[in-house]
Amino acid sequence: MNTYKKHIRNSFIFSLLILVIVALINFIIDPYKQYGLNSLNPYFKNARYLNPGLIKNYNYDTIIVGTSNSANFLTKEIDKALGVKSLKVISTGSTAFENKSIMSLALRKEKVKVIILELDPLSWQGDKKRIHKSMTTLPTYLYDDNIFNDYQYLLNFDVLYSENISAIAGNFFGFQEKNTNIELAYYWADKATFSEENLLSYIKNIKAYKSPIDSKKISNNSELQLLKQSFDFNTLQLIKDYPNTKFIIFHPPYSILAFKMLEAENQLDMYLNLKKYIYESTKKYENVSLYDFQIEKNITHDLDNYLDDRHYSNLINNWMIEQIEKGTYLVNQDTIDIYINSLKTQVQKYDINMFINKK
């Protein structure tokens, strides 16, 4: 019996020792930068886990929030143009709720003066608290200041085996060294080819352009209401609650093909109504500047600017920063209807057969 008790005791002590070692290693290396104590550069891979630590412990007064379309912004260009100290905290395919979570954390820290937010309509689809399909749950324990739930991070064996190894390999052995460069955080343009020819292979639903859906069979009213509710909950509420924070929000310049797809799916008017709603909802707030880059034909009709129908090159990111610096493409009472009607006309007049015939 004494031998059995001794075995149980030793097993318990050994298990406890293993957990302490795991927690200590994760704390010291801290791949998600939750504690800001070490000098290791962050390893930009799992954005939804890393971004909260960047928000908590890095120096900035401006954050860039959005999807992979915003990954190709360069903070040095933004800083130079706008006179700010920016930090990029984007997530591929981020939902509106995920964007709200990271913005809310930055606002609670009272460090952010400017938020540059990409207005991707896909982000607002579904439930207002929807997270990306790749995630079973958002790691909220990283988004708060409660040290008592940090065990989910410190005792995480995936962090021990995967994240720590990536951080060490990137910092000390130069393995995928680009991923430890904060200026190139989440940057992917160097791996992509932007061209009309390349774009052809990315359009999987090209046949949908040939057969527009019968509008009598579809009603978008309920979907539009859900989009509005998500915008109100995840974006507008923050604008209201933080009047001293400047929100620079923009409609990204998807290619004309993306809008032709919306037209074919009978969703173009719904999207245009959403754009009108966003303007009407934000126009009275002095801390908001709304930009619409979707009307510029020299960008959206030049398919050599695109990887697929929505993802544009880093040159377009640089161009948008230049326009924000100049204050062009601003949406206001004089331009809102002009911009919406211009986009609708462009879509209606664009001959998709020119593109399909190249397929």
FENGIZI-V669886 format. One record per residue. N is the residue number from 1. RES is the residue in three letters. SS is DSSP state (hx for helix, st for strand, lp for the rest). PSI is psi as a letter, one per 40 degrees, with the letter a starting at -180 (999 if undefined). D_LAST is the distance of its C-alpha to the last C-alpha in whole Angstrom. Layout:
BEGIN
n = {N | N}
res = {RES | RES}
ss = {SS | SS}
psi = {PSI | PSI}
d_last = {D_LAST | D_LAST}
END
This chain:
BEGIN
n = {1 | 2 | 3 | 4 | 5 | 6 | 7 | 8 | 9 | 10 | 11 | 12 | 13 | 14 | 15 | 16 | 17 | 18 | 19 | 20 | 21 | 22 | 23 | 24 | 25 | 26 | 27 | 28 | 29 | 30 | 31 | 32 | 33 | 34 | 35 | 36 | 37 | 38 | 39 | 40 | 41 | 42 | 43 | 44 | 45 | 46 | 47 | 48 | 49 | 50 | 51 | 52 | 53 | 54 | 55 | 56 | 57 | 58 | 59 | 60 | 61 | 62 | 63 | 64 | 65 | 66 | 67 | 68 | 69 | 70 | 71 | 72 | 73 | 74 | 75 | 76 | 77 | 78 | 79 | 80 | 81 | 82 | 83 | 84 | 85 | 86 | 87 | 88 | 89 | 90 | 91 | 92 | 93 | 94 | 95 | 96 | 97 | 98 | 99 | 100 | 101 | 102 | 103 | 104 | 105 | 106 | 107 | 108 | 109 | 110 | 111 | 112 | 113 | 114 | 115 | 116 | 117 | 118 | 119 | 120 | 121 | 122 | 123 | 124 | 125 | 126 | 127 | 128 | 129 | 130 | 131 | 132 | 133 | 134 | 135 | 136 | 137 | 138 | 139 | 140 | 141 | 142 | 143 | 144 | 145 | 146 | 147 | 148 | 149 | 150 | 151 | 152 | 153 | 154 | 155 | 156 | 157 | 158 | 159 | 160 | 161 | 162 | 163 | 164 | 165 | 166 | 167 | 168 | 169 | 170 | 171 | 172 | 173 | 174 | 175 | 176 | 177 | 178 | 179 | 180 | 181 | 182 | 183 | 184 | 185 | 186 | 187 | 188 | 189 | 190 | 191 | 192 | 193 | 194 | 195 | 196 | 197 | 198 | 199 | 200 | 201 | 202 | 203 | 204 | 205 | 206 | 207 | 208 | 209 | 210 | 211 | 212 | 213 | 214 | 215 | 216 | 217 | 218 | 219 | 220 | 221 | 222 | 223 | 224 | 225 | 226 | 227 | 228 | 229 | 230 | 231 | 232 | 233 | 234 | 235 | 236 | 237 | 238 | 239 | 240 | 241 | 242 | 243 | 244 | 245 | 246 | 247 | 248 | 249 | 250 | 251 | 252 | 253 | 254 | 255 | 256 | 257 | 258 | 259 | 260 | 261 | 262 | 263 | 264 | 265 | 266 | 267 | 268 | 269 | 270 | 271 | 272 | 273 | 274 | 275 | 276 | 277 | 278 | 279 | 280 | 281 | 282 | 283 | 284 | 285 | 286 | 287 | 288 | 289 | 290 | 291 | 292 | 293 | 294 | 295 | 296 | 297 | 298 | 299 | 300 | 301 | 302 | 303 | 304 | 305 | 306 | 307 | 308 | 309 | 310 | 311 | 312 | 313 | 314 | 315 | 316 | 317 | 318 | 319 | 320 | 321 | 322 | 323 | 324 | 325 | 326 | 327 | 328 | 329 | 330 | 331 | 332 | 333 | 334 | 335 | 336 | 337 | 338 | 339 | 340 | 341 | 342 | 343 | 344 | 345 | 346 | 347 | 348 | 349 | 350 | 351 | 352 | 353 | 354 | 355 | 356 | 357 | 358 | 359}
res = {MET | ASN | THR | TYR | LYS | LYS | HIS | ILE | ARG | ASN | SER | PHE | ILE | PHE | SER | LEU | LEU | ILE | LEU | VAL | ILE | VAL | ALA | LEU | ILE | ASN | PHE | ILE | ILE | ASP | PRO | TYR | LYS | GLN | TYR | GLY | LEU | ASN | SER | LEU | ASN | PRO | TYR | PHE | LYS | ASN | ALA | ARG | TYR | LEU | ASN | PRO | GLY | LEU | ILE | LYS | ASN | TYR | ASN | TYR | ASP | THR | ILE | ILE | VAL | GLY | THR | SER | ASN | SER | ALA | ASN | PHE | LEU | THR | LYS | GLU | ILE | ASP | LYS | ALA | LEU | GLY | VAL | LYS | SER | LEU | LYS | VAL | ILE | SER | THR | GLY | SER | THR | ALA | PHE | GLU | ASN | LYS | SER | ILE | MET | SER | LEU | ALA | LEU | ARG | LYS | GLU | LYS | VAL | LYS | VAL | ILE | ILE | LEU | GLU | LEU | ASP | PRO | LEU | SER | TRP | GLN | GLY | ASP | LYS | LYS | ARG | ILE | HIS | LYS | SER | MET | THR | THR | LEU | PRO | THR | TYR | LEU | TYR | ASP | ASP | ASN | ILE | PHE | ASN | ASP | TYR | GLN | TYR | LEU | LEU | ASN | PHE | ASP | VAL | LEU | TYR | SER | GLU | ASN | ILE | SER | ALA | ILE | ALA | GLY | ASN | PHE | PHE | GLY | PHE | GLN | GLU | LYS | ASN | THR | ASN | ILE | GLU | LEU | ALA | TYR | TYR | TRP | ALA | ASP | LYS | ALA | THR | PHE | SER | GLU | GLU | ASN | LEU | LEU | SER | TYR | ILE | LYS | ASN | ILE | LYS | ALA | TYR | LYS | SER | PRO | ILE | ASP | SER | LYS | LYS | ILE | SER | ASN | ASN | SER | GLU | LEU | GLN | LEU | LEU | LYS | GLN | SER | PHE | ASP | PHE | ASN | THR | LEU | GLN | LEU | ILE | LYS | ASP | TYR | PRO | ASN | THR | LYS | PHE | ILE | ILE | PHE | HIS | PRO | PRO | TYR | SER | ILE | LEU | ALA | PHE | LYS | MET | LEU | GLU | ALA | GLU | ASN | GLN | LEU | ASP | MET | TYR | LEU | ASN | LEU | LYS | LYS | TYR | ILE | TYR | GLU | SER | THR | LYS | LYS | TYR | GLU | ASN | VAL | SER | LEU | TYR | ASP | PHE | GLN | ILE | GLU | LYS | ASN | ILE | THR | HIS | ASP | LEU | ASP | ASN | TYR | LEU | ASP | ASP | ARG | HIS | TYR | SER | ASN | LEU | ILE | ASN | ASN | TRP | MET | ILE | GLU | GLN | ILE | GLU | LYS | GLY | THR | TYR | LEU | VAL | ASN | GLN | ASP | THR | ILE | ASP | ILE | TYR | ILE | ASN | SER | LEU | LYS | THR | GLN | VAL | GLN | LYS | TYR | ASP | ILE | ASN | MET | PHE | ILE | ASN | LYS | LYS}
ss = {lp | hx | hx | hx | hx | hx | hx | hx | hx | hx | hx | hx | hx | hx | hx | hx | hx | hx | hx | hx | hx | hx | hx | hx | hx | hx | hx | hx | hx | lp | lp | lp | lp | lp | lp | lp | lp | lp | lp | lp | lp | lp | lp | lp | lp | lp | hx | hx | hx | hx | hx | hx | hx | hx | hx | hx | hx | lp | lp | lp | lp | st | st | st | st | lp | lp | hx | hx | hx | lp | lp | lp | lp | hx | hx | hx | hx | hx | hx | hx | hx | lp | lp | lp | st | st | st | lp | lp | lp | lp | lp | lp | lp | hx | hx | hx | hx | hx | hx | hx | hx | hx | hx | hx | hx | hx | lp | lp | lp | lp | lp | st | st | st | st | st | lp | lp | hx | hx | hx | hx | lp | lp | lp | lp | lp | lp | lp | lp | lp | lp | lp | lp | lp | lp | lp | hx | hx | hx | lp | lp | lp | lp | hx | hx | hx | lp | hx | hx | hx | hx | lp | lp | hx | hx | hx | hx | hx | hx | hx | hx | hx | hx | hx | hx | hx | hx | hx | hx | lp | lp | lp | lp | hx | hx | hx | hx | lp | hx | hx | hx | lp | lp | lp | lp | hx | hx | hx | lp | lp | lp | lp | hx | hx | hx | hx | hx | lp | lp | lp | lp | lp | hx | hx | hx | hx | lp | lp | lp | lp | lp | hx | hx | hx | lp | lp | lp | hx | hx | hx | hx | hx | hx | hx | hx | hx | hx | hx | hx | hx | hx | hx | hx | hx | hx | hx | hx | hx | lp | lp | lp | lp | st | st | st | st | st | st | lp | lp | lp | lp | hx | hx | hx | hx | hx | hx | hx | hx | hx | lp | lp | lp | hx | hx | hx | hx | hx | hx | hx | hx | hx | hx | hx | hx | hx | hx | hx | lp | lp | lp | lp | lp | st | st | st | st | st | lp | lp | lp | lp | hx | hx | hx | hx | lp | lp | hx | hx | hx | st | lp | lp | lp | lp | lp | st | lp | hx | hx | hx | hx | hx | hx | hx | hx | hx | hx | hx | hx | hx | lp | lp | lp | st | lp | lp | lp | lp | lp | hx | hx | hx | hx | hx | hx | hx | hx | hx | hx | hx | hx | hx | hx | lp | lp | lp | hx | hx | hx | hx | lp | lp | lp}
psi = {d | d | d | d | d | d | d | d | d | d | d | d | d | d | d | d | d | d | d | d | d | d | d | d | d | d | d | d | d | g | d | e | f | d | e | f | d | i | e | h | i | i | h | g | c | g | d | e | d | d | d | d | d | d | d | d | e | i | h | i | e | h | i | h | h | a | a | d | d | e | d | e | i | h | d | d | d | d | d | d | d | e | f | i | h | i | h | h | f | i | h | h | f | i | i | d | d | d | d | d | d | d | d | d | d | d | d | d | e | f | d | h | d | h | h | h | h | h | g | h | d | d | d | e | i | a | i | e | f | i | i | i | e | e | h | d | i | h | g | d | e | e | e | a | f | h | e | e | e | e | d | d | d | d | f | h | d | d | d | d | d | d | d | d | d | d | d | d | d | d | d | d | e | e | h | f | d | d | e | e | h | d | d | f | h | e | h | e | d | e | e | i | h | h | i | d | d | d | d | d | e | e | g | d | f | d | d | d | d | d | g | h | i | h | d | e | e | h | h | e | d | d | d | d | d | d | d | d | d | d | d | d | d | d | d | d | d | d | d | d | d | g | e | e | h | h | h | h | i | i | h | i | g | i | i | d | d | d | d | d | d | d | d | d | e | f | e | d | d | d | d | d | d | d | d | d | d | d | d | d | d | e | d | e | h | e | e | h | h | h | i | h | e | e | e | h | d | d | d | d | e | g | e | e | e | i | d | a | e | d | h | i | i | d | d | d | d | d | d | d | d | d | d | d | d | e | f | i | f | h | h | a | d | d | e | d | d | d | d | d | d | d | d | d | d | d | d | d | e | h | g | d | d | d | d | d | e | e | 999}
d_last = {78 | 79 | 76 | 74 | 74 | 74 | 70 | 69 | 70 | 69 | 65 | 65 | 66 | 64 | 61 | 62 | 62 | 58 | 57 | 59 | 58 | 54 | 55 | 56 | 53 | 51 | 53 | 54 | 50 | 49 | 45 | 44 | 47 | 49 | 52 | 51 | 54 | 53 | 51 | 48 | 45 | 42 | 40 | 36 | 35 | 36 | 36 | 37 | 40 | 41 | 40 | 43 | 45 | 44 | 45 | 48 | 49 | 47 | 48 | 46 | 47 | 43 | 40 | 36 | 35 | 32 | 29 | 26 | 25 | 29 | 29 | 28 | 31 | 34 | 38 | 39 | 37 | 38 | 42 | 42 | 40 | 42 | 45 | 45 | 45 | 42 | 40 | 37 | 37 | 33 | 32 | 28 | 28 | 31 | 32 | 35 | 38 | 37 | 37 | 40 | 42 | 41 | 42 | 45 | 46 | 46 | 48 | 50 | 51 | 52 | 50 | 47 | 47 | 44 | 41 | 37 | 35 | 31 | 31 | 28 | 28 | 27 | 30 | 32 | 30 | 33 | 36 | 38 | 39 | 36 | 35 | 32 | 31 | 32 | 35 | 38 | 40 | 40 | 43 | 45 | 48 | 46 | 46 | 50 | 53 | 55 | 56 | 57 | 53 | 52 | 53 | 50 | 49 | 52 | 52 | 48 | 48 | 44 | 45 | 47 | 45 | 42 | 42 | 45 | 44 | 41 | 43 | 46 | 43 | 41 | 45 | 47 | 45 | 42 | 39 | 36 | 38 | 36 | 36 | 39 | 39 | 39 | 38 | 34 | 35 | 32 | 30 | 26 | 25 | 26 | 24 | 21 | 18 | 17 | 14 | 11 | 9 | 11 | 10 | 7 | 9 | 11 | 10 | 11 | 12 | 9 | 10 | 14 | 13 | 13 | 16 | 18 | 21 | 25 | 27 | 30 | 29 | 29 | 31 | 31 | 34 | 35 | 32 | 33 | 37 | 36 | 34 | 37 | 39 | 37 | 37 | 41 | 42 | 40 | 39 | 42 | 45 | 45 | 44 | 48 | 49 | 49 | 50 | 51 | 47 | 45 | 41 | 38 | 35 | 32 | 29 | 26 | 23 | 20 | 17 | 17 | 14 | 16 | 19 | 16 | 16 | 20 | 20 | 18 | 20 | 23 | 24 | 24 | 27 | 29 | 27 | 29 | 32 | 32 | 32 | 35 | 37 | 36 | 38 | 40 | 41 | 42 | 43 | 47 | 46 | 47 | 46 | 42 | 40 | 37 | 34 | 30 | 28 | 25 | 26 | 25 | 22 | 23 | 22 | 19 | 17 | 17 | 14 | 16 | 18 | 16 | 16 | 14 | 15 | 18 | 19 | 20 | 22 | 26 | 26 | 25 | 28 | 30 | 30 | 31 | 34 | 35 | 34 | 36 | 39 | 39 | 39 | 36 | 33 | 36 | 36 | 40 | 41 | 40 | 37 | 36 | 35 | 33 | 31 | 30 | 30 | 28 | 25 | 25 | 25 | 22 | 20 | 21 | 20 | 17 | 14 | 11 | 10 | 10 | 7 | 5 | 5 | 4 | 0}
END
